[in-house]
């Protein structure tokens, strides 16, 4: 992922935290927004031709990688 993509995710997570009444972001904020922020930045060939390969790959990664404690 590019530096700009990571910065965009961090800004979005901070904004979500602010909307939810916190002055800090938590890992769950990042996980919740990662698909929306990164899906258009990831290119994945989809074998079934559905065109949702990036979203599917990101969901799988987000599901399997645990958030830090």
MMTF fields as JSON, N, C-alpha, C and O atoms, coordinates in Angstrom:
{
  "mmtfVersion": "1.0.0",
  "mmtfProducer": "UNKNOWN",
  "numBonds": 275,
  "numAtoms": 276,
  "numGroups": 69,
  "numChains": 1,
  "numModels": 1,
  "chainsPerModel": [1],
  "groupsPerChain": [69],
  "chainIdList": ["A"],
  "bondAtomList": [4, 2, 8, 6, 12, 10, 16, 14, 20, 18, 24, 22, 28, 26, 32, 30, 36, 34, 40, 38, 44, 42, 48, 46, 52, 50, 56, 54, 60, 58, 64, 62, 68, 66, 72, 70, 76, 74, 80, 78, 84, 82, 88, 86, 92, 90, 96, 94, 100, 98, 104, 102, 108, 106, 112, 110, 116, 114, 120, 118, 124, 122, 128, 126, 132, 130, 136, 134, 140, 138, 144, 142, 148, 146, 152, 150, 156, 154, 160, 158, 164, 162, 168, 166, 172, 170, 176, 174, 180, 178, 184, 182, 188, 186, 192, 190, 196, 194, 200, 198, 204, 202, 208, 206, 212, 210, 216, 214, 220, 218, 224, 222, 228, 226, 232, 230, 236, 234, 240, 238, 244, 242, 248, 246, 252, 250, 256, 254, 260, 258, 264, 262, 268, 266, 272, 270],
  "bondOrderList": [1, 1, 1, 1, 1, 1, 1, 1, 1, 1, 1, 1, 1, 1, 1, 1, 1, 1, 1, 1, 1, 1, 1, 1, 1, 1, 1, 1, 1, 1, 1, 1, 1, 1, 1, 1, 1, 1, 1, 1, 1, 1, 1, 1, 1, 1, 1, 1, 1, 1, 1, 1, 1, 1, 1, 1, 1, 1, 1, 1, 1, 1, 1, 1, 1, 1, 1, 1],
  "groupList": [{"groupName": "UNK", "atomNameList": ["N", "CA", "C", "O"], "elementList": ["N", "C", "C", "O"], "formalChargeList": [0, 0, 0, 0], "bondAtomList": [1, 0, 2, 1, 3, 2], "bondOrderList": [1, 1, 2], "singleLetterCode": "X", "chemCompType": "L-PEPTIDE LINKING"}],
  "groupTypeList": [0, 0, 0, 0, 0, 0, 0, 0, 0, 0, 0, 0, 0, 0, 0, 0, 0, 0, 0, 0, 0, 0, 0, 0, 0, 0, 0, 0, 0, 0, 0, 0, 0, 0, 0, 0, 0, 0, 0, 0, 0, 0, 0, 0, 0, 0, 0, 0, 0, 0, 0, 0, 0, 0, 0, 0, 0, 0, 0, 0, 0, 0, 0, 0, 0, 0, 0, 0, 0],
  "groupIdList": [1, 2, 3, 4, 5, 6, 7, 8, 9, 10, 11, 12, 13, 14, 15, 16, 17, 18, 19, 20, 21, 22, 23, 24, 25, 26, 27, 28, 29, 30, 31, 32, 33, 34, 35, 36, 37, 38, 39, 40, 41, 42, 43, 44, 45, 46, 47, 48, 49, 50, 51, 52, 53, 54, 55, 56, 57, 58, 59, 60, 61, 62, 63, 64, 65, 66, 67, 68, 69],
  "secStructList": [7, 7, 2, 2, 2, 2, 2, 2, 2, 2, 2, 2, 2, 2, 2, 2, 2, 2, 2, 6, 6, 7, 1, 1, 7, 7, 2, 2, 2, 2, 2, 2, 2, 2, 2, 2, 2, 2, 4, 4, 4, 7, 7, 7, 7, 7, 6, 6, 1, 7, 1, 7, 2, 2, 2, 2, 2, 2, 2, 2, 2, 2, 2, 2, 1, 7, 7, 7, 7],
  "xCoordList": [0.845, 0.0, 0.89, 1.965, 0.441, 1.231, 1.148, 0.256, 2.093, 2.086, 0.825, 0.214, 0.434, -0.791, -2.012, -2.916, -2.067, -3.193, -3.27, -4.353, -2.113, -2.069, -2.46, -3.179, -1.992, -2.351, -3.847, -4.474, -4.412, -5.85, -6.656, -7.654, -6.22, -6.911, -6.816, -7.804, -5.659, -5.482, -6.363, -6.994, -6.411, -7.275, -8.74, -9.481, -9.159, -10.549, -10.863, -11.942, -9.942, -10.15, -10.231, -11.047, -9.399, -9.455, -10.784, -11.369, -11.252, -12.541, -13.677, -14.57, -13.653, -14.679, -14.657, -15.707, -13.472, -13.355, -13.95, -14.653, -13.681, -14.212, -15.735, -16.392, -16.292, -17.744, -18.342, -19.456, -17.615, -18.097, -17.74, -17.942, -17.211, -16.973, -15.638, -15.466, -14.682, -13.351, -12.334, -12.518, -11.267, -10.195, -9.01, -7.891, -9.264, -8.242, -8.919, -10.09, -8.162, -8.663, -8.233, -7.167, -9.069, -8.76, -8.632, -9.116, -7.994, -7.819, -9.128, -9.136, -10.219, -11.503, -11.949, -12.615, -11.588, -11.899, -11.182, -11.765, -9.919, -9.13, -9.703, -9.83, -10.046, -10.6, -11.926, -12.192, -12.747, -14.057, -13.95, -14.783, -12.942, -12.815, -11.877, -11.903, -11.062, -10.026, -10.585, -10.011, -11.667, -12.225, -12.65, -12.353, -13.333, -13.798, -12.64, -12.697, -11.595, -10.47, -9.529, -8.995, -9.325, -8.311, -8.822, -8.039, -10.065, -10.538, -10.225, -9.861, -10.358, -10.088, -8.595, -8.214, -7.742, -6.297, -5.632, -4.456, -6.384, -5.826, -6.319, -7.514, -5.413, -5.762, -5.522, -4.409, -6.583, -6.498, -7.233, -8.349, -6.606, -7.294, -8.284, -7.938, -9.5, -10.555, -10.774, -11.055, -10.649, -10.793, -12.219, -12.444, -13.186, -14.577, -15.128, -16.273, -14.323, -14.755, -15.742, -16.328, -15.936, -16.927, -16.444, -17.259, -15.136, -14.603, -14.505, -14.138, -14.825, -14.748, -13.542, -13.555, -12.521, -11.342, -10.648, -10.209, -10.535, -9.869, -10.65, -10.069, -11.945, -12.769, -12.723, -12.625, -12.792, -12.761, -11.414, -11.369, -10.317, -8.982, -8.804, -8.269, -9.242, -9.119, -9.957, -9.503, -11.179, -12.019, -11.331, -11.345, -10.735, -10.056, -8.878, -8.687, -8.101, -6.955, -7.437, -6.901, -8.444, -8.95, -9.555, -9.493, -10.131, -10.731, -9.653, -9.808, -8.564, -7.566, -6.466, -5.864, -6.206, -5.137, -5.728, -6.598, -5.279, -5.856, -5.414, -4.301, -6.312, -5.972, -5.022, -5.109, -4.12, -3.21, -3.972, -5.013, -3.449, -4.114, -3.72, -4.184],
  "yCoordList": [-1.169, 0.0, 1.231, 1.232, 2.265, 3.482, 4.273, 4.065, 5.176, 6.055, 6.909, 7.104, 7.419, 8.236, 7.426, 7.959, 6.164, 5.316, 5.105, 5.129, 4.896, 4.717, 6.005, 5.97, 7.131, 8.419, 8.688, 9.208, 8.339, 8.518, 7.675, 8.137, 6.452, 5.58, 6.15, 6.144, 6.636, 7.2, 8.441, 8.594, 9.319, 10.512, 10.12, 10.71, 9.136, 8.686, 8.074, 8.308, 7.298, 6.676, 7.738, 7.626, 8.757, 9.846, 10.593, 10.961, 10.812, 11.482, 10.628, 11.156, 9.333, 8.44, 8.456, 8.498, 8.422, 8.474, 9.772, 9.754, 10.883, 12.169, 12.183, 12.67, 11.653, 11.57, 10.722, 10.985, 9.719, 8.828, 9.322, 8.609, 10.536, 11.149, 10.838, 11.045, 10.34, 10.048, 10.976, 11.415, 11.273, 12.076, 11.199, 11.688, 9.917, 8.963, 7.863, 7.545, 7.296, 6.185, 4.868, 4.772, 3.866, 2.523, 1.591, 1.929, 0.436, -0.473, -0.811, -0.986, -0.901, -1.226, -0.143, -0.441, 1.113, 2.199, 1.959, 2.108, 1.589, 1.323, 0.141, 0.197, -0.924, -2.105, -1.78, -2.243, -0.988, -0.658, 0.144, -0.006, 0.982, 1.879, 1.384, 1.909, 0.401, -0.027, -0.387, -0.003, -1.101, -1.515, -0.308, -0.239, 0.627, 1.818, 2.688, 3.267, 2.778, 3.653, 2.998, 3.678, 1.696, 1.034, 0.26, -0.007, -0.105, -1.014, -0.498, -1.283, 0.791, 1.326, 1.436, 1.703, 1.234, 1.34, -0.013, -0.073, -1.096, -2.443, -3.084, -3.062, -3.645, -4.338, -5.83, -6.26, -6.609, -8.061, -8.689, -8.29, -9.661, -10.376, -11.34, -12.144, -11.253, -12.128, -13.238, -12.967, -14.469, -15.601, -15.776, -16.302, -15.332, -15.534, -14.388, -14.449, -13.336, -12.234, -11.289, -10.443, -11.418, -10.59, -9.169, -8.269, -8.947, -7.621, -7.187, -6.044, -8.079, -7.699, -8.335, -8.537, -8.645, -9.304, -8.492, -9.055, -7.177, -6.328, -6.318, -6.495, -6.116, -6.084, -7.43, -7.48, -8.492, -9.827, -10.089, -10.622, -9.722, -9.925, -9.093, -9.586, -7.85, -7.001, -7.525, -7.514, -7.984, -8.557, -9.759, -9.918, -10.595, -11.786, -11.395, -11.974, -10.428, -9.962, -9.362, -9.676, -8.5, -7.846, -8.853, -8.657, -9.914, -10.941, -11.772, -12.136, -12.066, -12.987, -12.323, -12.973, -11.059, -10.381, -9.769, -8.903, -10.196, -9.666, -8.226, -7.826, -7.469, -6.098, -6.151, -7.067, -5.188, -5.185, -4.997, -4.342, -5.568, -5.453, -4.187, -3.929],
  "zCoordList": [0.0, 0.0, 0.0, 0.599, -0.667, -0.745, 0.557, 1.38, 0.717, 1.88, 1.889, 2.94, 0.727, 0.66, 1.049, 1.692, 0.68, 1.044, 2.543, 3.128, 3.166, 4.62, 5.334, 6.332, 4.83, 5.427, 5.288, 6.211, 4.154, 3.943, 4.927, 5.479, 5.138, 6.092, 7.501, 8.235, 7.885, 9.214, 9.404, 10.45, 8.412, 8.507, 8.624, 9.411, 7.854, 7.912, 9.273, 9.817, 9.829, 11.146, 12.236, 13.151, 12.148, 13.133, 13.035, 14.054, 11.825, 11.643, 12.212, 12.875, 11.964, 12.499, 14.03, 14.67, 14.604, 16.056, 16.596, 17.607, 15.943, 16.367, 16.308, 17.229, 15.232, 15.09, 16.209, 16.662, 16.651, 17.71, 19.113, 20.097, 19.201, 20.496, 21.139, 22.34, 20.351, 20.885, 20.242, 19.107, 20.962, 20.368, 19.954, 19.799, 19.78, 19.352, 18.529, 18.735, 17.602, 16.785, 17.411, 18.018, 17.257, 17.743, 16.53, 15.45, 16.686, 15.549, 14.829, 13.611, 15.567, 14.94, 13.963, 12.971, 14.235, 13.297, 11.97, 10.896, 12.065, 10.861, 10.081, 8.858, 10.798, 10.13, 9.449, 8.339, 10.114, 9.56, 8.268, 7.374, 8.165, 7.021, 5.928, 4.815, 6.215, 5.272, 3.902, 2.883, 3.864, 2.579, 1.749, 0.557, 2.361, 1.638, 1.162, 0.077, 1.971, 1.631, 0.619, -0.258, 0.733, -0.087, -1.291, -2.203, -1.341, -2.396, -3.798, -4.674, -4.019, -5.361, -5.658, -6.797, -4.646, -4.83, -5.081, -5.44, -4.893, -5.006, -6.295, -6.589, -7.048, -8.275, -8.081, -7.779, -8.259, -8.112, -9.284, -9.619, -9.894, -10.964, -10.354, -9.488, -10.807, -10.313, -11.332, -12.5, -10.896, -11.803, -12.298, -13.388, -11.494, -11.902, -12.748, -13.195, -12.973, -13.815, -13.16, -13.835, -11.846, -11.166, -10.935, -10.733, -10.96, -10.768, -9.314, -9.038, -8.374, -6.961, -6.273, -5.058, -7.031, -6.478, -5.406, -4.403, -5.585, -4.594, -3.291, -2.22, -3.366, -2.156, -1.438, -0.212, -2.183, -1.583, -0.915, 0.194, -1.575, -1.007, 0.261, 1.255, 0.233, 1.423, 2.581, 3.725, 2.3, 3.36, 4.006, 5.227, 3.172, 3.687, 4.576, 5.646, 4.142, 4.937, 6.249, 7.312, 6.181, 7.386, 8.357, 9.571, 7.84, 8.696, 9.404, 10.57, 8.693, 9.225, 10.06, 10.913, 9.826, 10.571, 11.833, 11.739, 13.012, 14.239, 14.494, 14.153, 15.1, 15.495, 16.682, 17.499, 16.79, 17.926, 19.234, 19.273, 20.281, 21.591, 22.296, 23.406]
}
